[in-house]
């Protein structure tokens, strides 16, 4: 029988939770990707006009990468407070920060107006964007994972992941429409500001929806259990999670490394396929126009949005690892065909190249939410999932367009870029191959991987370093009992619905 924490919620409530997470992540990714597209198309002219065109693009991608550098800091801060105060409050804050920074970018003066202060201001606002996104992802996927039906967790948790292609679709669609309607001069003069200012309206919609949802029941149960133990023992049962980062690194360091390795191919391939492709396809090497490149990404992002829930559902049937491994192998195998198709200068070939690449990427991205959520104990889950996901982005997604652009400038060939993607795929194959399958885990019963040996009856978690809310159940492959007889009696039953 399912425990209270893992019993399927009413369908209407779950759909509202999924909608709130999806709309919020769509807005946040819209803001983040809008910057990447603008960096590839106009920021080199507006903020770095004295540079060679390709050098200017490198500099604009450098400010783009700065946002990734702030994401681990956001993961630490939002994860810390999200594990102590709850998921919902932090998600509202991240949405406000991201939307405010994006609107401010739309109001920025350019280099022609304020000189070198323009790129400095641009970089500062990009840091705020990265900080907010670093805290957004973990909270959004956990809110769904911890509400959802254990039997279909991969499917439901994949919906916040569709916020990435939805945000990409929205950002690229707005830019594509503007470049089609406006002349190059008008777009460079004022048109590029419109999609940034539009973010303000989107944030109001997302805020209204997020305020209407409930806190995660798994988190509330863990918090209540900690308070009950504190009342019974006179000790603060939450002591071990007052610094969730320390708890994560102590109990879940292997899981953090697996998550970081899993992100390498997923992150690098995505930014090569969606951001760098705008540079490569419009460069002298290929020679397509901006509108053609944007339209290809637009079509491919639509397919990407559709396949992510399908991959998530498949992960519920066969496991997270097989689906993830298929995606990593796919992006590695597709690296050379991807560039060969673009080199044909044929629009259908360009669409095929980007679409197939994103389909393989979706096989990694869809199960990622459930996979990472199932690795960590409840009272350190926000920190663990966020740290694993966002620290790797500094080495993966942040420099990917920059490295790819530099390789193109140095070698005037796509071969080294394809090898770069293949190397990332191999690293992810090793990391995920070394991980344990997590599909069968009950989120309310996940324990630290390095749980201590059994303790004498009556000792509390604060004395042993095992925090409350880590769940009194066991982790697959790492079964270690740590409860007293009283705690064992209170243990939630493992969900019979978990497959």
The 8 nearest C-alpha neighbors of each residue, nearest first, counted from 0:
[[1, 495, 494, 2, 492, 496, 493, 6],
 [2, 0, 494, 6, 495, 5, 496, 3],
 [1, 3, 5, 4, 492, 491, 6, 494],
 [4, 2, 6, 5, 1, 491, 216, 7],
 [3, 5, 2, 217, 6, 216, 443, 220],
 [4, 6, 2, 3, 1, 7, 494, 149],
 [7, 5, 1, 3, 2, 4, 8, 148],
 [6, 8, 148, 147, 5, 9, 149, 146],
 [9, 7, 13, 10, 6, 147, 12, 146],
 [8, 10, 12, 11, 13, 7, 14, 6],
 [11, 9, 13, 12, 14, 8, 7, 15],
 [10, 12, 14, 13, 9, 15, 8, 16],
 [11, 13, 15, 9, 14, 10, 16, 8],
 [14, 12, 16, 10, 15, 11, 8, 17],
 [13, 15, 17, 11, 16, 12, 18, 10],
 [14, 16, 18, 12, 13, 17, 19, 11],
 [17, 15, 13, 19, 14, 18, 212, 20],
 [16, 18, 14, 20, 15, 19, 21, 143],
 [19, 17, 15, 21, 16, 20, 22, 14],
 [18, 20, 16, 209, 22, 17, 21, 208],
 [21, 19, 23, 17, 139, 18, 159, 22],
 [22, 20, 159, 18, 24, 162, 23, 19],
 [23, 21, 25, 19, 24, 20, 18, 205],
 [22, 24, 20, 26, 205, 25, 21, 19],
 [23, 25, 162, 27, 21, 26, 22, 28],
 [26, 24, 162, 166, 22, 28, 23, 27],
 [25, 27, 29, 23, 24, 28, 166, 22],
 [26, 28, 24, 30, 29, 25, 31, 23],
 [29, 27, 166, 31, 25, 30, 163, 26],
 [30, 28, 166, 26, 32, 170, 27, 31],
 [29, 31, 27, 33, 28, 32, 101, 26],
 [30, 32, 28, 29, 33, 34, 27, 128],
 [33, 31, 35, 34, 29, 30, 28, 167],
 [32, 34, 170, 36, 30, 35, 31, 29],
 [33, 35, 37, 32, 36, 31, 38, 30],
 [36, 34, 32, 38, 33, 37, 63, 274],
 [37, 35, 39, 33, 38, 34, 32, 40],
 [36, 38, 40, 34, 39, 35, 41, 42],
 [39, 37, 42, 35, 59, 36, 40, 34],
 [38, 40, 36, 37, 278, 56, 35, 41],
 [39, 41, 37, 38, 36, 42, 43, 289],
 [42, 40, 43, 44, 37, 38, 45, 39],
 [41, 43, 38, 45, 44, 46, 37, 59],
 [42, 44, 55, 47, 56, 41, 59, 45],
 [45, 43, 48, 42, 41, 47, 46, 55],
 [46, 44, 42, 109, 43, 47, 48, 110],
 [45, 47, 110, 42, 118, 109, 43, 44],
 [48, 46, 43, 55, 44, 49, 45, 50],
 [49, 47, 44, 50, 46, 45, 43, 55],
 [50, 48, 47, 51, 55, 44, 52, 46],
 [51, 49, 55, 48, 54, 47, 52, 53],
 [50, 52, 54, 53, 55, 49, 48, 56],
 [53, 51, 55, 54, 50, 56, 43, 44],
 [52, 54, 56, 55, 51, 57, 408, 50],
 [55, 53, 57, 51, 56, 52, 50, 58],
 [56, 54, 43, 52, 58, 50, 53, 57],
 [55, 57, 53, 59, 43, 54, 58, 60],
 [58, 56, 54, 60, 55, 59, 401, 61],
 [57, 59, 61, 55, 60, 56, 54, 62],
 [58, 60, 56, 61, 38, 62, 57, 43],
 [61, 59, 63, 57, 58, 62, 401, 64],
 [60, 62, 58, 64, 63, 59, 57, 65],
 [63, 61, 65, 59, 64, 60, 122, 58],
 [64, 62, 60, 61, 65, 66, 35, 59],
 [63, 65, 397, 61, 67, 66, 62, 398],
 [66, 64, 62, 68, 67, 63, 126, 61],
 [67, 65, 129, 126, 125, 64, 69, 68],
 [66, 68, 70, 397, 64, 65, 69, 393],
 [67, 69, 65, 66, 393, 70, 71, 64],
 [70, 68, 130, 129, 67, 72, 66, 126],
 [69, 71, 133, 129, 130, 73, 67, 72],
 [72, 70, 74, 390, 389, 73, 69, 133],
 [73, 71, 75, 74, 69, 70, 76, 130],
 [72, 74, 130, 133, 70, 134, 76, 71],
 [73, 75, 133, 134, 71, 385, 72, 77],
 [76, 74, 72, 78, 73, 77, 79, 71],
 [75, 77, 73, 79, 78, 74, 72, 80],
 [76, 78, 134, 80, 74, 79, 81, 73],
 [79, 77, 382, 381, 81, 75, 74, 76],
 [80, 78, 76, 77, 82, 81, 243, 75],
 [79, 81, 83, 77, 82, 84, 78, 76],
 [80, 82, 85, 78, 86, 84, 83, 79],
 [83, 81, 378, 80, 79, 381, 379, 85],
 [82, 84, 80, 81, 85, 79, 241, 378],
 [85, 83, 81, 80, 82, 86, 88, 89],
 [86, 84, 81, 82, 87, 83, 88, 214],
 [85, 87, 81, 138, 89, 88, 90, 214],
 [86, 88, 90, 89, 214, 85, 91, 213],
 [89, 87, 91, 90, 86, 85, 92, 84],
 [88, 90, 92, 91, 87, 86, 81, 93],
 [91, 89, 93, 87, 92, 88, 135, 138],
 [90, 92, 94, 88, 89, 93, 95, 87],
 [91, 93, 89, 95, 90, 94, 96, 88],
 [94, 92, 131, 90, 96, 95, 91, 135],
 [95, 93, 91, 97, 92, 96, 98, 90],
 [94, 96, 92, 98, 93, 97, 99, 91],
 [97, 95, 93, 99, 94, 98, 131, 100],
 [96, 98, 128, 94, 100, 99, 95, 131],
 [97, 99, 101, 95, 100, 96, 202, 198],
 [100, 98, 96, 102, 101, 97, 95, 103],
 [99, 101, 103, 97, 124, 98, 102, 128],
 [100, 102, 104, 98, 103, 99, 195, 30],
 [103, 101, 196, 105, 99, 195, 104, 100],
 [102, 104, 100, 106, 105, 101, 99, 107],
 [105, 103, 107, 101, 106, 102, 100, 195],
 [104, 106, 192, 195, 102, 103, 196, 107],
 [105, 107, 103, 104, 108, 102, 192, 196],
 [108, 106, 104, 105, 109, 103, 117, 121],
 [107, 109, 112, 117, 113, 106, 110, 111],
 [110, 108, 117, 111, 112, 45, 46, 107],
 [111, 109, 114, 46, 117, 112, 113, 45],
 [110, 112, 109, 114, 113, 45, 108, 46],
 [113, 111, 110, 109, 108, 114, 117, 116],
 [112, 114, 110, 116, 117, 111, 109, 108],
 [115, 113, 110, 116, 111, 117, 112, 109],
 [114, 116, 117, 118, 110, 113, 119, 46],
 [115, 117, 119, 114, 118, 113, 120, 110],
 [116, 118, 110, 120, 115, 109, 119, 114],
 [119, 117, 121, 120, 46, 116, 122, 115],
 [120, 118, 116, 122, 121, 117, 123, 115],
 [121, 119, 123, 117, 122, 118, 116, 124],
 [120, 122, 118, 124, 119, 123, 117, 125],
 [121, 123, 125, 119, 120, 124, 62, 118],
 [124, 122, 120, 126, 125, 121, 119, 127],
 [125, 123, 127, 126, 121, 122, 100, 120],
 [124, 126, 122, 128, 66, 127, 123, 121],
 [125, 127, 66, 129, 123, 124, 128, 69],
 [126, 128, 130, 124, 125, 129, 131, 100],
 [129, 127, 125, 97, 131, 126, 130, 100],
 [128, 130, 66, 70, 69, 126, 132, 131],
 [129, 131, 73, 70, 69, 127, 133, 128],
 [132, 130, 93, 128, 133, 129, 134, 97],
 [131, 133, 135, 129, 134, 130, 128, 70],
 [134, 132, 70, 73, 74, 130, 131, 135],
 [133, 135, 74, 77, 73, 132, 131, 136],
 [136, 134, 132, 138, 133, 137, 93, 90],
 [135, 137, 139, 138, 134, 140, 132, 133],
 [138, 136, 385, 139, 140, 381, 135, 384],
 [137, 139, 141, 86, 136, 135, 140, 142],
 [138, 140, 20, 136, 142, 141, 137, 135],
 [139, 141, 143, 142, 137, 138, 368, 156],
 [142, 140, 144, 138, 143, 139, 145, 137],
 [141, 143, 139, 140, 145, 215, 144, 138],
 [142, 144, 146, 141, 140, 145, 156, 147],
 [145, 143, 141, 147, 156, 146, 142, 140],
 [144, 146, 143, 142, 141, 217, 147, 215],
 [147, 145, 143, 144, 215, 142, 216, 8],
 [146, 148, 144, 145, 143, 152, 7, 149],
 [147, 149, 7, 150, 151, 152, 6, 5],
 [150, 148, 497, 152, 151, 496, 147, 5],
 [149, 151, 497, 148, 496, 152, 498, 315],
 [152, 150, 154, 149, 153, 148, 315, 155],
 [151, 153, 149, 155, 154, 156, 148, 150],
 [152, 154, 311, 369, 156, 315, 151, 155],
 [155, 153, 311, 312, 157, 151, 152, 156],
 [154, 156, 152, 157, 158, 153, 151, 147],
 [157, 155, 153, 144, 158, 154, 143, 152],
 [158, 156, 365, 160, 154, 155, 311, 308],
 [157, 159, 160, 161, 156, 155, 21, 308],
 [160, 158, 21, 161, 162, 20, 157, 140],
 [161, 159, 157, 158, 162, 163, 365, 364],
 [162, 160, 158, 163, 159, 304, 164, 165],
 [161, 163, 25, 165, 24, 160, 159, 21],
 [162, 164, 166, 161, 165, 28, 160, 167],
 [165, 163, 167, 300, 166, 304, 161, 162],
 [166, 164, 162, 168, 167, 163, 25, 161],
 [167, 165, 29, 25, 28, 169, 163, 168],
 [166, 168, 164, 170, 165, 169, 171, 29],
 [169, 167, 165, 171, 166, 170, 297, 300],
 [168, 170, 172, 166, 167, 171, 165, 173],
 [171, 169, 33, 167, 173, 29, 172, 168],
 [170, 172, 174, 168, 173, 169, 167, 175],
 [173, 171, 175, 169, 170, 174, 168, 176],
 [172, 174, 176, 170, 175, 171, 169, 177],
 [173, 175, 171, 177, 176, 172, 178, 170],
 [176, 174, 172, 178, 173, 177, 171, 293],
 [177, 175, 179, 173, 174, 178, 172, 180],
 [176, 178, 174, 180, 179, 175, 181, 173],
 [177, 179, 175, 181, 176, 180, 174, 186],
 [178, 180, 176, 177, 181, 175, 290, 182],
 [181, 179, 177, 178, 176, 182, 175, 186],
 [182, 180, 178, 177, 186, 185, 179, 183],
 [181, 183, 185, 184, 186, 178, 180, 179],
 [182, 184, 186, 185, 187, 181, 178, 188],
 [185, 183, 187, 182, 186, 188, 181, 189],
 [184, 186, 188, 182, 187, 183, 181, 190],
 [185, 187, 190, 183, 188, 184, 191, 189],
 [186, 188, 184, 185, 189, 183, 191, 190],
 [189, 187, 185, 186, 184, 190, 191, 183],
 [190, 188, 191, 186, 192, 187, 185, 193],
 [189, 191, 186, 192, 193, 185, 187, 188],
 [190, 192, 186, 189, 193, 187, 194, 37],
 [193, 191, 105, 190, 195, 189, 194, 196],
 [192, 194, 196, 195, 191, 190, 197, 105],
 [195, 193, 197, 196, 192, 173, 191, 198],
 [196, 194, 105, 102, 197, 192, 193, 198],
 [195, 197, 102, 198, 193, 105, 194, 199],
 [198, 196, 194, 199, 195, 200, 193, 201],
 [197, 199, 201, 196, 200, 195, 98, 202],
 [200, 198, 202, 197, 201, 196, 98, 102],
 [201, 199, 203, 198, 202, 197, 204, 196],
 [200, 202, 198, 204, 203, 199, 205, 26],
 [201, 203, 205, 199, 204, 200, 98, 206],
 [204, 202, 206, 200, 201, 205, 207, 199],
 [205, 203, 201, 207, 202, 206, 208, 200],
 [206, 204, 202, 208, 23, 207, 203, 22],
 [207, 205, 203, 209, 208, 204, 202, 210],
 [206, 208, 204, 205, 210, 209, 203, 211],
 [207, 209, 205, 206, 211, 210, 19, 204],
 [210, 208, 206, 211, 19, 207, 212, 205],
 [209, 211, 207, 208, 212, 206, 91, 87],
 [210, 212, 209, 208, 207, 213, 19, 15],
 [213, 211, 209, 210, 16, 214, 15, 208],
 [214, 212, 215, 211, 87, 16, 216, 210],
 [213, 215, 87, 216, 86, 85, 212, 219],
 [214, 216, 218, 217, 142, 145, 146, 219],
 [217, 215, 219, 218, 220, 4, 214, 146],
 [218, 216, 220, 4, 215, 219, 145, 221],
 [217, 219, 221, 215, 216, 220, 222, 377],
 [220, 218, 216, 222, 221, 217, 223, 215],
 [219, 221, 223, 217, 218, 222, 216, 224],
 [222, 220, 468, 224, 218, 219, 223, 225],
 [221, 223, 219, 225, 224, 220, 218, 226],
 [222, 224, 226, 220, 225, 221, 219, 227],
 [225, 223, 227, 221, 222, 226, 220, 228],
 [226, 224, 222, 228, 236, 223, 227, 467],
 [225, 227, 229, 223, 228, 224, 230, 222],
 [228, 226, 224, 230, 229, 225, 223, 231],
 [229, 227, 231, 225, 230, 226, 232, 236],
 [228, 230, 234, 226, 235, 233, 236, 232],
 [229, 231, 227, 228, 233, 232, 226, 234],
 [230, 232, 228, 229, 233, 227, 234, 226],
 [233, 231, 234, 229, 230, 228, 459, 235],
 [232, 234, 229, 230, 231, 235, 228, 236],
 [235, 233, 229, 232, 236, 230, 228, 461],
 [234, 236, 229, 237, 238, 233, 461, 226],
 [235, 237, 225, 229, 238, 461, 234, 467],
 [236, 238, 235, 240, 239, 225, 467, 466],
 [239, 237, 241, 240, 236, 235, 461, 466],
 [238, 240, 466, 237, 241, 461, 464, 465],
 [241, 239, 243, 242, 238, 237, 466, 246],
 [242, 240, 238, 239, 243, 237, 83, 79],
 [241, 243, 240, 244, 245, 246, 79, 239],
 [244, 242, 240, 246, 379, 245, 79, 241],
 [245, 243, 247, 246, 242, 248, 382, 79],
 [244, 246, 248, 243, 247, 242, 249, 240],
 [245, 247, 243, 249, 244, 248, 250, 240],
 [248, 246, 251, 244, 250, 249, 245, 383],
 [249, 247, 252, 245, 246, 251, 250, 244],
 [248, 250, 246, 247, 245, 251, 252, 449],
 [249, 251, 449, 447, 247, 448, 248, 246],
 [252, 250, 247, 254, 253, 248, 448, 249],
 [251, 253, 248, 255, 254, 250, 249, 256],
 [254, 252, 256, 255, 251, 257, 448, 250],
 [253, 255, 257, 251, 252, 256, 258, 374],
 [254, 256, 387, 252, 258, 253, 257, 259],
 [257, 255, 259, 253, 254, 258, 260, 252],
 [258, 256, 254, 260, 430, 259, 255, 261],
 [259, 257, 387, 261, 255, 256, 260, 254],
 [260, 258, 391, 387, 256, 262, 261, 257],
 [259, 261, 430, 257, 427, 262, 263, 258],
 [262, 260, 427, 258, 259, 263, 431, 430],
 [261, 263, 265, 259, 260, 266, 264, 258],
 [262, 264, 395, 266, 260, 265, 423, 261],
 [265, 263, 423, 424, 267, 266, 268, 427],
 [266, 264, 262, 263, 268, 267, 360, 269],
 [267, 265, 396, 269, 263, 264, 268, 262],
 [268, 266, 396, 395, 264, 269, 399, 270],
 [269, 267, 271, 265, 266, 270, 264, 272],
 [268, 270, 272, 266, 271, 267, 273, 265],
 [271, 269, 274, 273, 272, 267, 268, 396],
 [270, 272, 275, 268, 269, 274, 273, 400],
 [273, 271, 269, 270, 276, 268, 353, 274],
 [272, 274, 270, 276, 271, 269, 275, 296],
 [275, 273, 270, 276, 277, 271, 272, 36],
 [274, 276, 271, 400, 278, 277, 273, 279],
 [275, 277, 279, 278, 274, 272, 280, 273],
 [278, 276, 275, 280, 279, 274, 292, 281],
 [279, 277, 275, 276, 281, 280, 282, 39],
 [280, 278, 276, 282, 281, 277, 275, 285],
 [279, 281, 285, 277, 287, 282, 278, 276],
 [282, 280, 287, 286, 278, 288, 279, 289],
 [283, 281, 279, 284, 286, 280, 285, 278],
 [282, 284, 286, 285, 281, 279, 280, 287],
 [283, 285, 282, 286, 279, 411, 280, 281],
 [286, 284, 283, 280, 282, 342, 287, 344],
 [285, 287, 283, 281, 282, 284, 280, 288],
 [288, 286, 281, 280, 285, 291, 344, 289],
 [289, 287, 291, 281, 290, 286, 292, 280],
 [290, 288, 292, 291, 281, 293, 287, 277],
 [289, 291, 293, 292, 288, 294, 175, 178],
 [292, 290, 294, 289, 293, 288, 295, 287],
 [291, 293, 295, 289, 294, 290, 277, 280],
 [294, 292, 290, 296, 295, 291, 175, 297],
 [293, 295, 297, 291, 296, 292, 290, 298],
 [296, 294, 350, 292, 298, 297, 293, 299],
 [297, 295, 299, 293, 294, 298, 300, 273],
 [296, 298, 294, 300, 295, 299, 168, 171],
 [299, 297, 301, 295, 300, 296, 294, 302],
 [298, 300, 354, 296, 302, 301, 297, 353],
 [299, 301, 303, 297, 164, 302, 298, 168],
 [302, 300, 304, 298, 299, 303, 297, 305],
 [303, 301, 305, 299, 300, 304, 306, 298],
 [302, 304, 300, 306, 301, 305, 357, 358],
 [303, 305, 301, 161, 302, 164, 306, 307],
 [306, 304, 302, 303, 307, 301, 308, 309],
 [305, 307, 309, 303, 308, 304, 310, 302],
 [306, 308, 365, 310, 361, 309, 305, 304],
 [309, 307, 311, 310, 157, 154, 306, 312],
 [310, 308, 306, 312, 311, 307, 313, 154],
 [309, 311, 313, 307, 312, 308, 362, 365],
 [312, 310, 154, 153, 308, 365, 314, 366],
 [311, 313, 154, 309, 315, 314, 310, 153],
 [314, 312, 310, 316, 315, 311, 317, 309],
 [313, 315, 318, 319, 311, 317, 316, 312],
 [316, 314, 312, 313, 153, 318, 151, 317],
 [315, 317, 313, 314, 318, 312, 498, 151],
 [318, 316, 314, 315, 313, 321, 319, 322],
 [319, 317, 314, 438, 320, 315, 316, 321],
 [318, 320, 314, 366, 322, 321, 370, 323],
 [319, 321, 323, 322, 318, 324, 436, 431],
 [322, 320, 324, 323, 319, 318, 325, 317],
 [321, 323, 325, 324, 320, 319, 362, 314],
 [322, 324, 363, 320, 326, 325, 321, 362],
 [325, 323, 327, 321, 326, 322, 320, 428],
 [326, 324, 322, 328, 323, 327, 329, 321],
 [325, 327, 362, 359, 329, 363, 323, 324],
 [328, 326, 324, 424, 329, 330, 325, 428],
 [327, 329, 331, 325, 326, 330, 324, 332],
 [328, 330, 326, 332, 327, 331, 359, 325],
 [331, 329, 333, 327, 332, 328, 359, 356],
 [332, 330, 421, 328, 424, 329, 333, 334],
 [331, 333, 329, 330, 334, 328, 335, 421],
 [332, 334, 330, 336, 331, 335, 337, 329],
 [335, 333, 417, 337, 331, 332, 336, 330],
 [334, 336, 337, 338, 417, 333, 339, 332],
 [337, 335, 339, 333, 338, 334, 340, 352],
 [338, 336, 352, 334, 335, 340, 339, 333],
 [337, 339, 341, 340, 336, 335, 342, 413],
 [340, 338, 336, 342, 341, 337, 335, 343],
 [339, 341, 348, 338, 342, 343, 337, 336],
 [340, 342, 349, 338, 343, 339, 344, 348],
 [341, 343, 339, 344, 340, 285, 338, 345],
 [342, 344, 345, 341, 340, 339, 348, 285],
 [345, 343, 342, 341, 285, 346, 287, 349],
 [344, 346, 343, 348, 347, 349, 341, 340],
 [345, 347, 349, 348, 350, 344, 291, 295],
 [348, 346, 350, 349, 345, 351, 295, 352],
 [349, 347, 351, 340, 345, 346, 350, 352],
 [350, 348, 341, 346, 352, 347, 351, 340],
 [349, 351, 295, 347, 353, 348, 352, 354],
 [352, 350, 348, 354, 349, 353, 355, 347],
 [351, 353, 337, 349, 350, 354, 355, 340],
 [352, 354, 356, 350, 351, 355, 299, 272],
 [355, 353, 299, 351, 357, 356, 352, 350],
 [356, 354, 358, 357, 352, 353, 351, 359],
 [355, 357, 353, 354, 359, 358, 330, 360],
 [356, 358, 360, 354, 359, 355, 303, 361],
 [359, 357, 355, 361, 360, 356, 303, 354],
 [360, 358, 326, 362, 361, 357, 356, 329],
 [359, 361, 357, 358, 362, 363, 326, 265],
 [362, 360, 364, 358, 363, 307, 359, 365],
 [361, 363, 326, 359, 360, 310, 323, 364],
 [364, 362, 323, 326, 361, 360, 365, 265],
 [363, 365, 361, 367, 362, 366, 360, 265],
 [364, 366, 157, 311, 307, 367, 361, 363],
 [367, 365, 311, 319, 368, 369, 153, 370],
 [366, 368, 370, 364, 365, 369, 371, 363],
 [369, 367, 370, 371, 366, 156, 140, 372],
 [368, 370, 372, 153, 371, 367, 366, 156],
 [371, 369, 367, 373, 368, 372, 366, 319],
 [370, 372, 374, 373, 368, 369, 384, 367],
 [373, 371, 369, 374, 370, 375, 368, 384],
 [372, 374, 370, 371, 375, 437, 369, 442],
 [373, 375, 371, 372, 254, 370, 437, 376],
 [376, 374, 380, 373, 372, 383, 377, 445],
 [375, 377, 469, 445, 446, 380, 379, 378],
 [378, 376, 380, 469, 379, 468, 218, 375],
 [379, 377, 468, 82, 380, 469, 376, 240],
 [378, 380, 243, 382, 377, 376, 381, 82],
 [379, 381, 375, 377, 383, 376, 382, 378],
 [382, 380, 78, 384, 383, 137, 82, 379],
 [383, 381, 78, 385, 380, 379, 384, 386],
 [382, 384, 380, 386, 385, 381, 247, 379],
 [383, 385, 387, 381, 371, 386, 382, 380],
 [386, 384, 137, 74, 388, 382, 383, 387],
 [387, 385, 383, 389, 388, 390, 384, 74],
 [388, 386, 255, 258, 259, 384, 385, 389],
 [387, 389, 385, 386, 391, 390, 259, 384],
 [388, 390, 71, 392, 386, 391, 385, 70],
 [391, 389, 71, 392, 386, 393, 387, 388],
 [390, 392, 259, 389, 393, 394, 388, 395],
 [393, 391, 395, 396, 389, 390, 394, 397],
 [394, 392, 397, 391, 67, 68, 395, 390],
 [393, 395, 392, 391, 397, 398, 396, 390],
 [396, 394, 392, 267, 263, 393, 266, 397],
 [397, 395, 266, 392, 267, 399, 398, 270],
 [396, 398, 64, 67, 393, 395, 399, 392],
 [397, 399, 401, 402, 396, 400, 64, 395],
 [398, 400, 396, 402, 401, 267, 397, 403],
 [401, 399, 403, 275, 402, 398, 271, 404],
 [400, 402, 398, 404, 399, 403, 60, 57],
 [403, 401, 405, 399, 404, 400, 398, 406],
 [402, 404, 400, 406, 405, 401, 416, 399],
 [405, 403, 407, 401, 406, 402, 400, 408],
 [404, 406, 408, 402, 407, 403, 401, 409],
 [407, 405, 403, 409, 408, 404, 410, 402],
 [406, 408, 411, 404, 405, 410, 409, 412],
 [407, 409, 405, 406, 411, 410, 404, 53],
 [410, 408, 406, 407, 411, 405, 412, 404],
 [409, 411, 412, 407, 408, 406, 415, 413],
 [412, 410, 407, 408, 409, 413, 284, 406],
 [413, 411, 410, 414, 407, 415, 406, 416],
 [412, 414, 416, 415, 417, 338, 407, 411],
 [413, 415, 417, 416, 412, 418, 335, 338],
 [416, 414, 418, 417, 413, 419, 406, 412],
 [417, 415, 419, 413, 418, 414, 403, 420],
 [416, 418, 334, 414, 420, 419, 415, 335],
 [419, 417, 421, 415, 416, 420, 422, 414],
 [418, 420, 416, 422, 417, 421, 415, 423],
 [421, 419, 423, 417, 418, 422, 268, 331],
 [420, 422, 331, 418, 424, 423, 419, 417],
 [423, 421, 425, 419, 424, 420, 418, 426],
 [424, 422, 264, 426, 420, 421, 425, 263],
 [425, 423, 264, 421, 427, 327, 331, 422],
 [426, 424, 428, 422, 427, 423, 421, 429],
 [425, 427, 423, 429, 424, 428, 430, 260],
 [426, 428, 261, 430, 424, 260, 429, 425],
 [429, 427, 425, 431, 426, 430, 432, 324],
 [428, 430, 432, 426, 427, 431, 433, 425],
 [431, 429, 427, 260, 257, 433, 432, 428],
 [432, 430, 434, 433, 428, 429, 261, 427],
 [431, 433, 429, 430, 434, 428, 320, 324],
 [432, 434, 430, 431, 429, 435, 257, 428],
 [435, 433, 431, 432, 257, 430, 436, 320],
 [434, 436, 437, 433, 476, 475, 320, 432],
 [435, 437, 438, 320, 319, 434, 318, 439],
 [438, 436, 439, 440, 373, 435, 370, 374],
 [437, 439, 318, 440, 436, 319, 315, 498],
 [440, 438, 498, 497, 437, 441, 436, 475],
 [441, 439, 437, 438, 442, 373, 474, 445],
 [440, 442, 444, 443, 493, 494, 445, 439],
 [443, 441, 444, 445, 440, 373, 377, 145],
 [442, 444, 470, 441, 445, 217, 4, 377],
 [445, 443, 472, 470, 441, 442, 471, 473],
 [444, 446, 376, 470, 474, 442, 473, 472],
 [447, 445, 469, 376, 470, 473, 474, 448],
 [446, 448, 250, 450, 449, 251, 376, 469],
 [447, 449, 250, 450, 251, 446, 477, 474],
 [450, 448, 250, 447, 451, 251, 249, 477],
 [449, 451, 447, 448, 479, 452, 465, 250],
 [452, 450, 449, 453, 463, 481, 465, 479],
 [451, 453, 454, 450, 481, 479, 480, 463],
 [454, 452, 481, 480, 451, 455, 482, 479],
 [455, 453, 452, 456, 458, 481, 463, 483],
 [454, 456, 458, 457, 453, 483, 482, 459],
 [457, 455, 483, 458, 454, 484, 482, 459],
 [456, 458, 455, 459, 483, 454, 232, 485],
 [459, 457, 456, 455, 462, 454, 460, 463],
 [460, 458, 461, 462, 457, 463, 236, 234],
 [459, 461, 465, 463, 462, 466, 464, 236],
 [460, 462, 464, 459, 463, 236, 238, 239],
 [463, 461, 460, 459, 464, 458, 465, 239],
 [464, 462, 460, 465, 461, 459, 451, 458],
 [463, 465, 461, 460, 462, 239, 466, 451],
 [466, 464, 460, 463, 461, 239, 450, 467],
 [467, 465, 239, 460, 469, 464, 240, 237],
 [468, 466, 469, 225, 236, 237, 460, 465],
 [467, 469, 221, 470, 378, 377, 466, 222],
 [470, 468, 376, 446, 377, 467, 378, 466],
 [471, 469, 444, 468, 443, 445, 472, 446],
 [470, 472, 444, 490, 482, 473, 469, 446],
 [471, 473, 444, 470, 445, 446, 490, 474],
 [474, 472, 478, 446, 445, 444, 475, 479],
 [473, 475, 477, 445, 478, 446, 476, 440],
 [474, 476, 477, 478, 473, 440, 437, 435],
 [475, 477, 478, 474, 435, 473, 448, 479],
 [478, 476, 474, 475, 479, 448, 473, 449],
 [477, 479, 473, 474, 476, 475, 480, 472],
 [480, 478, 477, 481, 450, 473, 452, 451],
 [481, 479, 482, 453, 478, 473, 452, 472],
 [480, 482, 453, 479, 454, 452, 483, 451],
 [483, 481, 486, 487, 480, 484, 471, 453],
 [482, 484, 486, 485, 456, 487, 457, 481],
 [483, 485, 487, 486, 488, 482, 456, 489],
 [484, 486, 488, 483, 487, 489, 482, 490],
 [487, 485, 489, 483, 482, 488, 484, 490],
 [488, 486, 484, 490, 489, 485, 482, 483],
 [487, 489, 485, 486, 490, 484, 491, 483],
 [490, 488, 486, 487, 491, 485, 471, 484],
 [489, 491, 487, 488, 471, 486, 492, 472],
 [492, 490, 2, 493, 489, 444, 443, 471],
 [493, 491, 2, 494, 490, 1, 0, 472],
 [492, 494, 441, 495, 491, 1, 2, 444],
 [495, 493, 1, 496, 497, 2, 0, 492],
 [494, 496, 0, 497, 1, 493, 498, 492],
 [495, 497, 494, 150, 498, 149, 1, 0],
 [498, 496, 150, 149, 494, 495, 439, 441],
 [497, 439, 150, 496, 438, 495, 149, 315]]
